[in-house]
Every structure is written in structure tokens, then in C-alpha cells.
Amino acid sequence: MFKSNVGQFDRILRIIAGVVLLSLYFIYPDAAWRYAALIGIIPLFTGLFGTCPLYSLFGLSTCPVRKG
């Protein structure tokens, strides 16, 4: 479907950041900024699926170049 453009290290960082942000949503149920933590869905999904729409838009990639 989408071309993979997120490298392994980048994927790990995105998944960790997404999980941390989403966990803040559940840890602080009465905080006024609680819903802002839902932004963690974006790095979590881009890390899990290995593709970033913004990278595609700007022609970037953190995947290693395969020599064939």
C-alpha cells in the first residue's frame, strides 16, 4: 500500500514516543491537557506501519538504501 520510508531506529523511537504520550492520557484522567496526549496515536501508527505521510510529502526516508 504505502512505501516504507521509516528506518528501524526511527520506528523504535516513534513507537516509544507514541506509547508514552498515550499512557499520559490514562495516567492523568483529570488533567485539562489530557486530550492533547492523544496525539501519540500518530507516532505510534507511523512507527508500527513503517511509513510516514510527511516523509512521503517531502521525499524523505530514514530507511537504509539497498544495493542490488
VMD Tcl script that draws the C-alpha trace (Angstrom):
set ca {
  {0.00 0.00 0.00}
  {2.46 2.64 1.19}
  {6.18 2.54 0.57}
  {8.20 2.06 3.74}
  {10.16 5.22 4.49}
  {10.84 4.92 8.23}
  {14.03 3.19 9.33}
  {14.39 0.75 12.22}
  {15.78 3.25 14.77}
  {13.19 5.84 13.76}
  {10.41 3.26 14.13}
  {11.52 2.33 17.65}
  {11.62 5.97 18.73}
  {8.18 6.63 17.26}
  {6.65 3.62 18.99}
  {8.15 4.57 22.34}
  {7.03 8.21 21.98}
  {3.52 7.12 20.99}
  {3.16 4.73 23.90}
  {4.45 7.33 26.37}
  {2.06 10.01 25.11}
  {-0.91 7.65 25.10}
  {-0.08 6.43 28.59}
  {-0.27 10.03 29.82}
  {-3.88 10.08 28.68}
  {-4.69 7.25 31.09}
  {-2.35 8.21 33.93}
  {-3.79 11.71 34.33}
  {-7.58 11.32 33.88}
  {-8.43 14.74 35.39}
  {-5.81 16.84 33.59}
  {-7.01 19.62 31.31}
  {-4.40 18.70 28.68}
  {-5.38 15.03 28.71}
  {-6.82 15.02 25.18}
  {-3.65 16.55 23.77}
  {-1.89 13.31 24.72}
  {-3.96 11.51 22.08}
  {-1.55 12.95 19.52}
  {0.54 9.91 20.47}
  {-1.61 7.87 18.08}
  {0.24 9.41 15.14}
  {3.82 8.41 16.03}
  {2.58 5.02 17.25}
  {0.87 4.19 13.95}
  {3.67 5.56 11.77}
  {6.13 3.50 13.78}
  {4.06 0.33 13.60}
  {3.32 0.62 9.89}
  {6.78 1.91 8.90}
  {5.52 4.73 6.73}
  {5.20 8.45 7.40}
  {2.97 10.61 5.21}
  {5.05 13.73 5.93}
  {8.23 11.94 4.87}
  {6.48 10.96 1.63}
  {5.29 14.51 1.08}
  {8.82 15.91 1.40}
  {10.58 12.98 -0.27}
  {12.46 11.92 2.87}
  {13.37 8.45 4.06}
  {15.30 7.05 7.03}
  {15.36 3.54 5.58}
  {18.79 2.26 4.58}
  {19.44 2.20 0.84}
  {19.56 -1.34 -0.51}
  {22.28 -2.07 -3.02}
  {21.21 -4.53 -5.61}
}
mol new
graphics top color blue
foreach p $ca { graphics top sphere $p radius 0.5 }
foreach p [lrange $ca 0 end-1] q [lrange $ca 1 end] { graphics top cylinder $p $q radius 0.2 }
display resetview
